[in-house]
Amino acid sequence: MISFSVIIPNYNHSTFLKQRIDSVLNQTYPGFELIILDDCSSDNSRGVIETYRGHEKISHIIYNERNSGSPFLQWKKGIGLTGNDWIWIAESDDFADPSFLQEAALAIKNHPATGIFYSDSFVVNEAGEKIDERFSLRKNNIFHTEKWSHDYFTEGIHEINQYLKF
């Protein structure tokens, strides 16, 4: 079974945090652990996170004493805590369909050379309500491409060099 470590790096997203955490914990695919990192939020994020303490799927809850100033430092910290084959950086102001990991595992199984698995998402407003717009439209406009309008598979280093590092 393919195993996932899901990292939720949070900073001041208490409004979205319960929906995000629940969307991870309610995945139909059972093979995952959840790591929650808080980057010294000044809102009610800690209160939301603490309601999940002790959940069997949560392997780590870590609070920074000072804000790191970089989401990438949080990603790195989370990656250092993982113990599974695959990593999902699940940003704290998003939420996922319950079948996300199931579909990811199937895609990875069907394409063993996969280095990065991409999935589209909807844009949400400040109230956490889905807007009828896909995030891929915004990215396609920025990079003048239609790349994210359909599923694709590529080498991880290519994806990083062509898009992610920007």
DSSP file with accessible surface (Angstrom, degrees, kcal/mol):
  #  RESIDUE AA STRUCTURE BP1 BP2  ACC     N-H-->O    O-->H-N    N-H-->O    O-->H-N    TCO  KAPPA ALPHA  PHI   PSI    X-CA   Y-CA   Z-CA
    1    1 A M              0   0  166      0, 0.0     2,-0.3     0, 0.0   104,-0.0   0.000 360.0 360.0 360.0 134.2    0.0    0.0    0.0
    2    2 A I        -     0   0   32     82,-0.1     2,-0.4    83,-0.1    29,-0.2  -0.554 360.0-151.0 -70.5 133.0    1.3    3.5   -0.9
    3    3 A S        -     0   0   24     -2,-0.3    83,-2.1   102,-0.0     2,-0.4  -0.890   8.1-158.6-114.5 144.4    1.6    5.6    2.3
    4    4 A F  E     -ab  32  86A   7     27,-2.3    29,-1.8    -2,-0.4     2,-0.5  -0.919  13.1-154.5-121.0 143.9    1.3    9.3    2.6
    5    5 A S  E     -ab  33  87A   0     81,-2.8    83,-2.6    -2,-0.4     2,-0.5  -0.988  19.8-156.7-110.4 122.4    2.5   11.9    5.1
    6    6 A V  E     -ab  34  88A   0     27,-2.9    29,-3.3    -2,-0.5     2,-0.5  -0.899   5.7-163.7-104.2 124.3    0.1   14.9    5.0
    7    7 A I  E     -ab  35  89A   0     81,-2.9    83,-2.9    -2,-0.5    29,-0.2  -0.938   7.1-168.6-111.3 123.5    1.6   18.2    6.2
    8    8 A I  E     -a   36   0A   0     27,-3.1    29,-2.8    -2,-0.5     2,-0.6  -0.914   6.7-168.3-109.2 102.7   -0.6   21.1    7.1
    9    9 A P  E     -a   37   0A   8      0, 0.0    83,-1.0     0, 0.0     2,-0.4  -0.821  16.1-169.4 -88.8 121.9    1.5   24.2    7.5
   10   10 A N  E     +a   38   0A   2     27,-3.2    29,-2.8    -2,-0.6     2,-0.3  -0.894  24.5 168.0-119.0 143.2   -0.6   26.9    9.1
   11   11 A Y  S    S-     0   0  101     -2,-0.4    27,-0.1    27,-0.2    29,-0.0  -0.822  78.5 -30.8-149.7 108.9   -0.3   30.6    9.8
   12   12 A N  S    S+     0   0   50     -2,-0.3     3,-0.2     1,-0.1    32,-0.1   0.811  93.2 124.5  56.1  41.0   -3.4   32.6   10.8
   13   13 A H    >>  +     0   0   53      1,-0.1     4,-1.7     2,-0.1     3,-1.3  -0.126  16.6 134.0-116.2  36.5   -5.9   30.5    8.9
   14   14 A S  H 3>  +     0   0   27      1,-0.3     4,-0.7     2,-0.2    -1,-0.1   0.841  68.5  63.1 -57.0 -30.6   -8.2   29.6   11.9
   15   15 A T  H 34 S+     0   0  104      1,-0.2    -1,-0.3    -3,-0.2     4,-0.2   0.855 117.7  26.2 -60.6 -35.7  -11.2   30.5    9.7
   16   16 A F  H <> S+     0   0   17     -3,-1.3     4,-2.2     2,-0.1    -1,-0.2   0.550  99.2  91.5-101.8 -13.4  -10.3   27.7    7.3
   17   17 A L  H  X S+     0   0    0     -4,-1.7     4,-3.0     1,-0.2     5,-0.3   0.870  83.0  49.6 -63.8 -42.8   -8.5   25.3    9.5
   18   18 A K  H  X S+     0   0  117     -4,-0.7     4,-2.8     1,-0.2     5,-0.3   0.951 113.2  48.1 -61.7 -45.5  -11.3   23.1   10.8
   19   19 A Q  H  > S+     0   0   79     -4,-0.2     4,-2.0     1,-0.2    77,-0.3   0.907 114.2  47.4 -62.5 -40.1  -12.5   22.5    7.2
   20   20 A R  H  X S+     0   0    7     -4,-2.2     4,-1.3    72,-0.3    76,-0.2   0.957 113.8  45.2 -65.5 -51.3   -9.0   21.7    6.1
   21   21 A I  H >X S+     0   0    0     -4,-3.0     4,-2.9     1,-0.2     3,-0.6   0.940 114.5  48.9 -60.7 -45.3   -8.1   19.3    8.9
   22   22 A D  H 3X S+     0   0   41     -4,-2.8     4,-2.1    -5,-0.3    -1,-0.2   0.893 106.4  57.0 -60.8 -38.0  -11.5   17.5    8.6
   23   23 A S  H 3< S+     0   0   14     -4,-2.0    -1,-0.2    -5,-0.3    -2,-0.2   0.802 112.5  42.1 -67.1 -25.1  -11.0   17.2    4.8
   24   24 A V  H X< S+     0   0    0     -4,-1.3     3,-1.7    -3,-0.6    -2,-0.2   0.917 114.5  48.4 -81.4 -49.2   -7.8   15.4    5.4
   25   25 A L  H 3< S+     0   0   23     -4,-2.9    -2,-0.2     1,-0.3    -3,-0.2   0.767 107.5  57.8 -65.0 -22.0   -9.0   13.2    8.3
   26   26 A N  T 3< S+     0   0  106     -4,-2.1    -1,-0.3    -5,-0.2    -2,-0.1   0.176  75.7 136.7 -95.2  19.2  -12.1   12.2    6.3
   27   27 A Q    <   -     0   0   15     -3,-1.7    72,-0.2     1,-0.1    -3,-0.1  -0.368  55.5-139.4 -64.2 143.2  -10.1   10.8    3.4
   28   28 A T  S    S+     0   0   86     70,-2.7    -1,-0.1    -2,-0.1    71,-0.1   0.710  85.9  82.6 -75.5 -20.2  -11.4    7.4    2.1
   29   29 A Y        -     0   0   15     69,-0.5    -2,-0.1     1,-0.1    72,-0.1  -0.751  67.0-160.7 -87.1 126.2   -7.8    6.2    1.7
   30   30 A P        +     0   0   73      0, 0.0     2,-2.0     0, 0.0    -1,-0.1   0.690  62.8  93.2 -85.1 -15.3   -6.6    4.9    5.0
   31   31 A G        +     0   0   15    -29,-0.2   -27,-2.3   -28,-0.0     2,-0.3  -0.407  66.3  93.2 -86.5  69.7   -2.8    4.9    4.5
   32   32 A F  E     -a    4   0A  15     -2,-2.0     2,-0.3   -29,-0.2   -27,-0.2  -0.994  51.8-151.0-152.7 157.7   -1.7    8.3    5.8
   33   33 A E  E     -a    5   0A  33    -29,-1.8   -27,-2.9    -2,-0.3     2,-0.4  -0.900  22.1-136.5-118.8 156.5   -0.4   10.2    8.8
   34   34 A L  E     -ac   6  58A   0     23,-2.9    25,-2.2    -2,-0.3    26,-1.2  -0.964  13.7-169.7-119.7 131.7   -1.2   13.9    9.5
   35   35 A I  E     -ac   7  60A   0    -29,-3.3   -27,-3.1    -2,-0.4     2,-0.5  -0.985   7.3-163.2-118.2 122.9    1.4   16.5   10.6
   36   36 A I  E     -ac   8  61A   0     24,-2.7    26,-2.5    -2,-0.5     2,-0.4  -0.941   7.4-176.1-111.6 125.2    0.1   19.9   11.7
   37   37 A L  E     -ac   9  62A   1    -29,-2.8   -27,-3.2    -2,-0.5     2,-0.5  -0.971   7.9-163.1-120.0 132.0    2.5   22.8   12.0
   38   38 A D  E     -ac  10  63A   5     24,-2.9    26,-3.0    -2,-0.4     2,-1.1  -0.971  12.0-149.7-118.0 127.3    1.6   26.3   13.3
   39   39 A D        -     0   0    7    -29,-2.8    30,-0.2    -2,-0.5    24,-0.1  -0.374  66.2 -71.5 -94.3  54.4    3.9   29.1   12.5
   40   40 A C        -     0   0   48     -2,-1.1    27,-0.2    24,-0.2    -1,-0.1   0.921  68.4-162.1  61.6  50.5    3.2   31.2   15.6
   41   41 A S        -     0   0   22    -31,-0.2    -1,-0.1     1,-0.1     5,-0.1  -0.284  18.5-154.7 -61.8 148.1   -0.3   32.3   14.6
   42   42 A S  S    S+     0   0  103      3,-0.0    -1,-0.1     2,-0.0     2,-0.1   0.392  74.1  70.4-104.3   1.5   -1.9   35.3   16.3
   43   43 A D  S    S-     0   0   54      1,-0.0     3,-0.5     0, 0.0     4,-0.2  -0.106 110.7 -72.6 -97.7-157.2   -5.5   34.2   15.6
   44   44 A N  S  > S+     0   0  105      1,-0.2     4,-1.9     2,-0.1     5,-0.2   0.157  90.3 118.0 -88.8  22.6   -7.4   31.2   17.2
   45   45 A S  H  > S+     0   0    0      1,-0.2     4,-3.0     2,-0.2     5,-0.2   0.908  72.0  54.0 -58.1 -43.2   -5.5   28.6   15.2
   46   46 A R  H  > S+     0   0  136     -3,-0.5     4,-2.7     1,-0.2    -1,-0.2   0.919 106.8  51.9 -60.0 -41.6   -4.1   27.0   18.3
   47   47 A G  H  > S+     0   0   33      2,-0.2     4,-0.8     1,-0.2    -1,-0.2   0.907 112.3  45.6 -60.9 -41.7   -7.6   26.5   19.7
   48   48 A V  H >< S+     0   0   23     -4,-1.9     3,-0.9     1,-0.2     4,-0.3   0.950 114.0  48.7 -65.8 -47.2   -8.8   24.9   16.5
   49   49 A I  H >< S+     0   0    0     -4,-3.0     3,-2.3     1,-0.2     4,-0.3   0.903 103.5  60.4 -61.7 -41.7   -5.7   22.6   16.3
   50   50 A E  H >< S+     0   0   71     -4,-2.7     3,-1.3     1,-0.3    -1,-0.2   0.772  90.4  69.3 -62.3 -23.2   -5.9   21.5   20.0
   51   51 A T  T << S+     0   0  107     -3,-0.9    -1,-0.3    -4,-0.8    -2,-0.2   0.693 101.0  49.4 -68.1 -13.6   -9.4   20.0   19.4
   52   52 A Y  T X  S+     0   0   23     -3,-2.3     3,-2.1    -4,-0.3    -1,-0.3   0.452  78.8 126.8-101.8  -3.6   -7.6   17.4   17.3
   53   53 A R  T <  S+     0   0  131     -3,-1.3     3,-0.1    -4,-0.3    -3,-0.0  -0.282  74.5  24.4 -58.5 134.1   -4.9   16.4   19.8
   54   54 A G  T 3  S+     0   0   76      1,-0.3    -1,-0.3     4,-0.2     2,-0.1   0.356  81.8 146.4  93.0  -6.2   -4.9   12.7   20.4
   55   55 A H    X   -     0   0   72     -3,-2.1     3,-1.4     1,-0.1    -1,-0.3  -0.428  54.4-128.2 -65.3 136.2   -6.5   11.8   17.0
   56   56 A E  T 3  S+     0   0  180      1,-0.3    -1,-0.1    -2,-0.1    -3,-0.0   0.752 105.5  51.4 -61.0 -26.4   -5.0    8.5   15.8
   57   57 A K  T 3  S+     0   0   48    -24,-0.1   -23,-2.9     2,-0.0     2,-0.7   0.633  89.9  89.8 -85.9 -14.5   -4.1    9.8   12.4
   58   58 A I  E <   +c   34   0A  23     -3,-1.4   -23,-0.2   -25,-0.2    -4,-0.2  -0.761  45.7 173.1 -90.7 116.0   -2.2   12.8   13.7
   59   59 A S  E     +     0   0A  50    -25,-2.2     2,-0.3    -2,-0.7   -24,-0.2   0.744  66.0  18.0 -92.2 -26.4    1.5   12.0   14.3
   60   60 A H  E     -c   35   0A  68    -26,-1.2   -24,-2.7     2,-0.0     2,-0.4  -0.991  47.3-176.1-148.1 139.2    2.7   15.5   15.2
   61   61 A I  E     +c   36   0A  25     -2,-0.3     2,-0.4   -26,-0.2   -24,-0.2  -0.983  22.9 178.6-128.4 119.7    1.4   18.9   16.3
   62   62 A I  E     -c   37   0A  50    -26,-2.5   -24,-2.9    -2,-0.4     2,-0.5  -0.986  15.1-163.0-130.1 132.2    4.1   21.5   16.5
   63   63 A Y  E     -c   38   0A  37     -2,-0.4     2,-0.3   -26,-0.2   -24,-0.2  -0.951  17.8-136.0-111.8 127.3    3.8   25.2   17.4
   64   64 A N        -     0   0   19    -26,-3.0   -24,-0.2    -2,-0.5     3,-0.1  -0.613   3.2-147.5 -76.4 142.1    6.6   27.6   16.5
   65   65 A E  S    S+     0   0  188     -2,-0.3     2,-0.3     1,-0.2    -1,-0.1   0.750  88.4  27.9 -77.8 -26.9    7.6   30.0   19.3
   66   66 A R  S    S-     0   0  212     -3,-0.0     2,-0.2     0, 0.0    -1,-0.2  -0.983  96.3-100.6-132.0 148.6    8.5   32.6   16.6
   67   67 A N        -     0   0   67     -2,-0.3   -27,-0.1   -27,-0.2   -28,-0.1  -0.458  24.4-148.6 -67.8 131.9    7.1   33.1   13.1
   68   68 A S        -     0   0   38     -2,-0.2    -1,-0.1     2,-0.1   -28,-0.1   0.724  22.0-136.7 -75.0 -23.7    9.6   31.7   10.6
   69   69 A G  S    S+     0   0   63    -30,-0.2     3,-0.1     1,-0.0    -1,-0.1   0.508  76.6  76.8  80.4   3.6    8.6   34.2    7.9
   70   70 A S    >>  -     0   0   29      1,-0.1     4,-1.2     2,-0.0     3,-0.5  -0.920  61.1-156.5-151.2 122.6    8.6   31.5    5.3
   71   71 A P  H 3> S+     0   0   70      0, 0.0     4,-2.3     0, 0.0     5,-0.1   0.838  99.5  62.8 -63.2 -28.2    6.1   28.8    4.4
   72   72 A F  H 3> S+     0   0  129      1,-0.2     4,-2.4     2,-0.2     5,-0.1   0.847  98.1  54.1 -68.8 -31.2    9.0   26.9    2.7
   73   73 A L  H <> S+     0   0   93     -3,-0.5     4,-2.3     2,-0.2    -1,-0.2   0.881 108.9  49.8 -66.6 -35.8   10.7   26.6    6.1
   74   74 A Q  H  X S+     0   0    5     -4,-1.2     4,-2.7     2,-0.2    -2,-0.2   0.908 108.9  51.6 -67.1 -41.7    7.5   25.0    7.5
   75   75 A W  H  X S+     0   0   78     -4,-2.3     4,-2.8     1,-0.2    -2,-0.2   0.942 110.8  48.6 -57.9 -47.2    7.4   22.6    4.5
   76   76 A K  H  X S+     0   0  156     -4,-2.4     4,-2.0     1,-0.2    -2,-0.2   0.912 110.6  50.2 -61.5 -43.4   11.0   21.6    5.2
   77   77 A K  H  X S+     0   0   77     -4,-2.3     4,-0.6     1,-0.2    -1,-0.2   0.939 112.9  46.8 -60.1 -46.1   10.3   21.1    8.9
   78   78 A G  H >X S+     0   0    0     -4,-2.7     3,-1.4     1,-0.2     4,-0.6   0.917 108.7  54.0 -62.8 -43.0    7.3   18.9    8.1
   79   79 A I  H >< S+     0   0   77     -4,-2.8     3,-1.2     1,-0.3    -1,-0.2   0.889 102.9  58.6 -60.4 -36.0    9.2   16.9    5.5
   80   80 A G  H 3< S+     0   0   69     -4,-2.0    -1,-0.3     1,-0.2    -2,-0.2   0.703 106.7  49.0 -66.3 -16.9   11.8   16.2    8.2
   81   81 A L  H << S+     0   0   51     -3,-1.4    -1,-0.2    -4,-0.6    -2,-0.2   0.513  88.3 110.3 -98.0  -7.7    9.1   14.6   10.3
   82   82 A T    <<  -     0   0   35     -3,-1.2     5,-0.1    -4,-0.6   -77,-0.0  -0.293  38.5-179.5 -74.3 156.3    7.6   12.3    7.7
   83   83 A G        +     0   0   64      3,-0.1     2,-0.2   -79,-0.0    -1,-0.1   0.150  53.0  86.0-136.9  18.8    7.8    8.6    7.7
   84   84 A N  S    S-     0   0   54      2,-0.1   -80,-0.1     1,-0.1   -79,-0.1  -0.669  81.4-106.4-122.3 176.0    6.0    7.6    4.5
   85   85 A D  S    S+     0   0  111    -82,-0.2     2,-0.3    -2,-0.2   -81,-0.2   0.831  98.9  34.4 -69.3 -38.0    6.5    7.2    0.8
   86   86 A W  E     -b    4   0A  53    -83,-2.1   -81,-2.8     2,-0.0     2,-0.4  -0.914  67.1-147.4-126.3 150.5    4.7   10.3   -0.4
   87   87 A I  E     -b    5   0A  64     -2,-0.3     2,-0.5   -83,-0.2   -81,-0.2  -0.962   5.6-167.1-121.3 132.4    4.2   13.8    1.0
   88   88 A W  E     -b    6   0A  34    -83,-2.6   -81,-2.9    -2,-0.4     2,-1.0  -0.976  11.2-153.4-116.0 115.5    1.2   16.0    0.5
   89   89 A I  E     -b    7   0A  42     -2,-0.5     2,-0.9   -83,-0.2   -81,-0.2  -0.815  16.5-169.4 -85.4 106.4    1.6   19.6    1.4
   90   90 A A        -     0   0    0    -83,-2.9     4,-0.1    -2,-1.0   -66,-0.1  -0.803  16.3-138.7-104.0  90.4   -2.0   20.5    2.3
   91   91 A E    >   -     0   0   51     -2,-0.9     3,-1.4   -83,-0.2   -81,-0.1  -0.152  14.3-123.3 -53.9 145.9   -2.1   24.2    2.7
   92   92 A S  T 3  S+     0   0    2    -83,-1.0   -72,-0.3     1,-0.3    -1,-0.1   0.625 105.3  56.4 -73.0 -13.8   -4.2   25.4    5.6
   93   93 A D  T 3  S+     0   0   58    -73,-0.1    -1,-0.3   -74,-0.1     2,-0.2   0.186 100.7  69.8-104.5  19.1   -6.6   27.6    3.6
   94   94 A D    <   -     0   0   58     -3,-1.4     2,-0.3    -4,-0.1    29,-0.1  -0.708  63.0-153.8-118.0 175.4   -7.7   24.8    1.3
   95   95 A F        -     0   0   77     -2,-0.2     2,-0.3   -72,-0.1   -75,-0.1  -0.966  12.1-135.6-148.0 161.4   -9.8   21.7    1.6
   96   96 A A        -     0   0   16     -2,-0.3    25,-0.0   -77,-0.3    -6,-0.0  -0.886  20.7-106.1-123.1 152.6   -9.9   18.4   -0.3
   97   97 A D    >   -     0   0  101     -2,-0.3     3,-2.1     1,-0.1     4,-0.3  -0.432  40.0-115.9 -64.8 144.0  -12.4   16.0   -1.7
   98   98 A P  T 3  S+     0   0   64      0, 0.0   -70,-2.7     0, 0.0   -69,-0.5   0.739 114.4  53.0 -59.6 -19.7  -12.6   12.9    0.4
   99   99 A S  T 3> S+     0   0   27    -72,-0.2     4,-2.8     1,-0.2     5,-0.3   0.361  75.9 106.7 -97.1   8.2  -11.3   10.8   -2.4
  100  100 A F  H <> S+     0   0   34     -3,-2.1     4,-2.5     1,-0.2     5,-0.2   0.930  83.8  40.4 -54.8 -53.4   -8.1   12.9   -3.1
  101  101 A L  H  > S+     0   0    0     -4,-0.3     4,-2.9    -3,-0.2    -1,-0.2   0.870 113.4  55.4 -66.8 -34.4   -5.6   10.4   -1.6
  102  102 A Q  H  > S+     0   0   90     -4,-0.3     4,-2.0     2,-0.2    -1,-0.2   0.939 112.0  43.2 -60.5 -46.4   -7.5    7.4   -3.1
  103  103 A E  H  X S+     0   0  118     -4,-2.8     4,-2.5     2,-0.2    -2,-0.2   0.887 113.6  51.7 -67.9 -38.6   -7.1    9.0   -6.6
  104  104 A A  H  X S+     0   0    2     -4,-2.5     4,-2.7    -5,-0.3     5,-0.2   0.937 109.7  49.4 -62.6 -45.6   -3.5   10.0   -5.9
  105  105 A A  H  X S+     0   0    7     -4,-2.9     4,-2.6     1,-0.2    -2,-0.2   0.909 111.7  48.9 -61.4 -41.0   -2.6    6.4   -4.9
  106  106 A L  H  X S+     0   0   97     -4,-2.0     4,-2.6    -5,-0.2    -1,-0.2   0.929 111.8  48.3 -65.3 -44.0   -4.3    5.0   -8.0
  107  107 A A  H  X S+     0   0   15     -4,-2.5     4,-1.3     2,-0.2    -2,-0.2   0.913 113.1  48.1 -62.9 -42.3   -2.5    7.5  -10.3
  108  108 A I  H  < S+     0   0   11     -4,-2.7     6,-0.3     2,-0.2     3,-0.3   0.918 112.2  49.2 -65.0 -42.6    0.9    6.7   -8.6
  109  109 A K  H  < S+     0   0  153     -4,-2.6    -2,-0.2     1,-0.2    -1,-0.2   0.915 113.6  46.1 -62.6 -41.1    0.3    3.0   -8.9
  110  110 A N  H  < S+     0   0   96     -4,-2.6    -1,-0.2     1,-0.3    -2,-0.2   0.677 122.4  36.6 -76.8 -17.9   -0.6    3.3  -12.6
  111  111 A H    ><  +     0   0   79     -4,-1.3     3,-2.3    -3,-0.3    -1,-0.3  -0.675  69.5 178.4-133.7  77.3    2.4    5.5  -13.3
  112  112 A P  T 3  S+     0   0  113      0, 0.0    -1,-0.1     0, 0.0    -2,-0.1   0.695  76.9  63.0 -60.7 -19.2    5.2    4.2  -11.1
  113  113 A A  T 3  S+     0   0   98     42,-0.0    -5,-0.1     2,-0.0    41,-0.0   0.471  74.6 131.1 -84.3   2.2    7.7    6.8  -12.4
  114  114 A T    <   +     0   0   15     -3,-2.3     3,-0.1    -6,-0.3    41,-0.1  -0.265  27.6 172.1 -58.0 134.0    5.6    9.6  -11.0
  115  115 A G  S    S+     0   0   42     39,-0.8     2,-0.4     1,-0.4    -1,-0.2   0.649  71.0  24.8-111.7 -30.9    7.7   12.1   -9.0
  116  116 A I        -     0   0   53     38,-0.6     2,-0.5     2,-0.0    -1,-0.4  -1.000  66.5-154.0-137.5 133.3    5.0   14.8   -8.4
  117  117 A F        -     0   0   56     -2,-0.4     2,-0.4    -3,-0.1    36,-0.1  -0.938  16.4-166.5-108.4 125.4    1.3   14.3   -8.4
  118  118 A Y        -     0   0   49     -2,-0.5     2,-0.4    34,-0.4    34,-0.2  -0.879   8.3-179.2-112.1 144.5   -0.8   17.4   -9.3
  119  119 A S        -     0   0   55     -2,-0.4     2,-0.0    32,-0.1    29,-0.0  -0.997  24.9-121.5-139.9 144.0   -4.5   18.0   -8.8
  120  120 A D        -     0   0   38     -2,-0.4     2,-0.3    15,-0.0    29,-0.0  -0.293  28.8-164.8 -76.0 166.9   -6.6   21.0   -9.7
  121  121 A S        -     0   0   46    -25,-0.0    14,-3.8    -2,-0.0    15,-0.5  -0.968  19.2-111.5-148.3 163.4   -8.6   22.9   -7.1
  122  122 A F  E     -D  134   0B  65     -2,-0.3     2,-0.3    12,-0.3    12,-0.2  -0.698  33.2-115.2 -93.0 152.2  -11.4   25.4   -6.9
  123  123 A V  E     -     0   0B  16     10,-2.5     8,-3.5     8,-0.5     2,-0.3  -0.639  32.7-160.1 -81.6 140.9  -10.9   28.9   -5.6
  124  124 A V  E     -D  130   0B  33     -2,-0.3     6,-0.2     6,-0.3     2,-0.1  -0.905  10.5-127.2-121.1 155.2  -12.7   29.7   -2.4
  125  125 A N    >   -     0   0   56      4,-2.2     3,-2.3    -2,-0.3     6,-0.0  -0.271  43.6 -83.9 -89.6-177.0  -13.6   33.1   -0.9
  126  126 A E  T 3  S+     0   0  154      1,-0.3    -1,-0.1     2,-0.1    -2,-0.0   0.743 128.9  57.7 -62.3 -22.4  -12.8   34.3    2.6
  127  127 A A  T 3  S-     0   0   70      2,-0.1    -1,-0.3  -111,-0.0     3,-0.1   0.444 119.3-109.7 -86.1   0.9  -15.9   32.5    4.0
  128  128 A G  S <  S+     0   0    7     -3,-2.3     2,-0.4     1,-0.3    -2,-0.1   0.617  70.8 144.7  81.4  13.2  -14.5   29.2    2.7
  129  129 A E        -     0   0  120      1,-0.1    -4,-2.2     0, 0.0    -1,-0.3  -0.691  54.8-111.2 -89.7 137.4  -17.2   29.0    0.0
  130  130 A K  E     -D  124   0B 127     -2,-0.4     2,-0.4    -6,-0.2    -6,-0.3  -0.432  26.5-151.3 -68.7 130.2  -16.3   27.5   -3.3
  131  131 A I  E     -     0   0B  66     -8,-3.5     2,-3.2     2,-0.2    -8,-0.5  -0.816  29.5-110.0 -97.3 143.6  -16.3   29.9   -6.2
  132  132 A D  E    S+     0   0B 155     -2,-0.4     2,-0.3   -10,-0.1    -8,-0.1  -0.316  88.1  97.4 -75.5  62.1  -17.0   28.5   -9.6
  133  133 A E  E     -     0   0B  59     -2,-3.2   -10,-2.5   -10,-0.3     2,-0.3  -0.975  67.2-133.8-147.2 136.8  -13.5   29.0  -10.8
  134  134 A R  E >>  -D  122   0B 102     -2,-0.3     3,-1.1   -12,-0.2     4,-0.8  -0.708  16.1-131.1 -92.3 144.1  -10.6   26.5  -10.9
  135  135 A F  H 3> S+     0   0   84    -14,-3.8     4,-2.1    -2,-0.3     3,-0.4   0.818 104.2  70.7 -60.8 -29.5   -7.2   27.4   -9.7
  136  136 A S  H 3> S+     0   0    5    -15,-0.5     4,-3.2     1,-0.2    -1,-0.3   0.856  90.5  59.4 -59.2 -33.5   -5.8   26.0  -13.0
  137  137 A L  H <> S+     0   0   86     -3,-1.1     4,-2.0     2,-0.2    -1,-0.2   0.920 106.4  46.9 -62.4 -41.7   -7.2   28.9  -14.9
  138  138 A R  H  X S+     0   0  108     -4,-0.8     4,-2.1    -3,-0.4    -2,-0.2   0.932 115.4  45.0 -65.1 -45.3   -5.2   31.4  -12.8
  139  139 A K  H  X S+     0   0   37     -4,-2.1     4,-2.4     1,-0.2    -2,-0.2   0.910 111.0  53.1 -66.7 -41.6   -2.0   29.4  -13.2
  140  140 A N  H  X>S+     0   0    3     -4,-3.2     5,-2.0     1,-0.2     4,-0.8   0.901 110.2  49.0 -60.1 -39.3   -2.5   28.8  -16.9
  141  141 A N  H  <5S+     0   0  118     -4,-2.0     3,-0.4    -5,-0.2    -1,-0.2   0.912 110.7  49.7 -66.5 -42.1   -3.0   32.6  -17.3
  142  142 A I  H  <5S+     0   0  117     -4,-2.1    -2,-0.2     1,-0.2    -1,-0.2   0.928 121.5  33.4 -62.3 -44.5    0.2   33.4  -15.4
  143  143 A F  H  <5S-     0   0   70     -4,-2.4    -1,-0.2    -5,-0.1    -2,-0.2   0.377 105.3-124.1 -97.0   4.6    2.3   30.9  -17.3
  144  144 A H  T  <5S+     0   0  175     -4,-0.8     2,-0.3    -3,-0.4    -3,-0.2   0.956  72.2 109.5  52.3  57.7    0.5   31.4  -20.7
  145  145 A T  S   <S-     0   0   38     -5,-2.0    -1,-0.2    -6,-0.1    -2,-0.1  -0.905  70.2-138.5-147.7 172.2   -0.2   27.7  -21.0
  146  146 A E    >   +     0   0  129     -2,-0.3     3,-2.1    -3,-0.1     4,-0.2   0.141  68.2 119.1-115.7  11.9   -3.1   25.2  -20.9
  147  147 A K  G >  S+     0   0   29      1,-0.3     3,-0.9     2,-0.1    -1,-0.1   0.835  72.0  46.9 -49.4 -45.9   -0.9   22.7  -19.0
  148  148 A W  G 3  S+     0   0   11    -12,-0.2    -1,-0.3     1,-0.2   -12,-0.1   0.341  88.0  87.3 -88.4  11.6   -3.1   22.5  -15.8
  149  149 A S  G <  S+     0   0   60     -3,-2.1     2,-0.3   -13,-0.1    -1,-0.2   0.540  98.1  24.3 -84.1  -6.5   -6.4   22.1  -17.7
  150  150 A H  S <  S-     0   0  112     -3,-0.9     2,-0.1    -4,-0.2    -1,-0.0  -0.959  94.6 -81.4-150.8 164.0   -5.9   18.3  -17.8
  151  151 A D        +     0   0  140     -2,-0.3     2,-0.3    -3,-0.0   -32,-0.1  -0.388  52.7 168.1 -65.3 147.0   -4.1   15.5  -16.0
  152  152 A Y        -     0   0   45    -34,-0.2     2,-0.4    -2,-0.1   -34,-0.4  -0.984  26.3-145.3-155.8 162.9   -0.5   15.0  -16.8
  153  153 A F        +     0   0   86     -2,-0.3     2,-0.3   -36,-0.1   -36,-0.1  -0.995  28.2 152.8-133.3 137.4    2.6   13.1  -15.6
  154  154 A T        -     0   0   40    -38,-0.4   -39,-0.8    -2,-0.4   -38,-0.6  -0.958  49.6 -76.2-153.6 168.6    6.2   14.4  -15.8
  155  155 A E     >  -     0   0  138     -2,-0.3     4,-2.0     1,-0.1     3,-0.3  -0.503  40.6-127.1 -71.0 141.2    9.5   14.0  -14.1
  156  156 A G  H  > S+     0   0   16      1,-0.2     4,-2.5     2,-0.2     5,-0.2   0.887 107.6  53.9 -57.6 -41.9    9.7   15.9  -10.8
  157  157 A I  H  > S+     0   0  103      1,-0.2     4,-2.5     2,-0.2    -1,-0.2   0.884 107.9  51.4 -64.7 -35.7   12.9   17.8  -11.7
  158  158 A H  H  > S+     0   0   83     -3,-0.3     4,-2.5     2,-0.2     5,-0.3   0.937 109.9  48.8 -64.7 -45.4   11.2   19.1  -14.9
  159  159 A E  H  X>S+     0   0    7     -4,-2.0     4,-2.2     2,-0.2     5,-1.9   0.916 112.8  48.1 -61.9 -43.0    8.2   20.3  -13.0
  160  160 A I  I  <>S+     0   0   73     -4,-2.5     5,-2.2     3,-0.2     6,-0.2   0.959 115.1  44.0 -62.8 -49.3   10.3   22.1  -10.5
  161  161 A N  I  <5S+     0   0   70     -4,-2.5    -2,-0.2     1,-0.2    -1,-0.2   0.844 119.7  40.9 -67.5 -34.3   12.5   23.8  -13.1
  162  162 A Q  I  <5S-     0   0   94     -4,-2.5    -1,-0.2    -5,-0.2    -2,-0.2   0.803 137.9 -11.9 -85.5 -27.9    9.7   24.8  -15.4
  163  163 A Y  I ><5S+     0   0   43     -4,-2.2     3,-1.5    -5,-0.3    -3,-0.2   0.647 116.0  64.2-139.9 -51.5    7.1   26.0  -12.8
  164  164 A L  I 3 <S+     0   0  105     -5,-1.9    -4,-0.2     1,-0.3    -3,-0.1   0.821  96.1  60.1 -64.4 -32.9    7.4   25.3   -9.1
  165  165 A K  T 3 <       0   0  129     -5,-2.2    -1,-0.3    -6,-0.3    -4,-0.1   0.689 360.0 360.0 -71.1 -12.4   10.5   27.3   -8.5
  166  166 A F    <         0   0  163     -3,-1.5    -1,-0.2    -6,-0.2    -2,-0.2   0.569 360.0 360.0 -90.7 360.0    8.7   30.4   -9.7
